[in-house]
Amino acid sequence: MGLLEKNNPKATLRSVLLRAIQAATLGAVVLFVAFKPVYREAWPITLPIWCLLCAFVGAVFEWQVPRQPDNGPL
């Protein structure tokens, strides 16, 4: 089982790209809301790196983890 093997049968290029964009956007919001002022002051350097990392994680998550049907509360 490798990282690049497709485990989510419903994942498409479009769904992976949309998930990456969503993760990068959410990562930018988290950077400005949750991190220390030292990191926020250096946002021209930290923001692109942080957004790329978030986008990568979101894309891999979409590619690897199949969606589970909502069965309601346990």
ABEGO torsion letter per residue (X at the ends): XBAABBABAABBAAAAAAAAAAAAAAAAAAAAAABBAAAAAAAAAAAAAAAAAAAAAAAAAAAABBBBBBAEBX
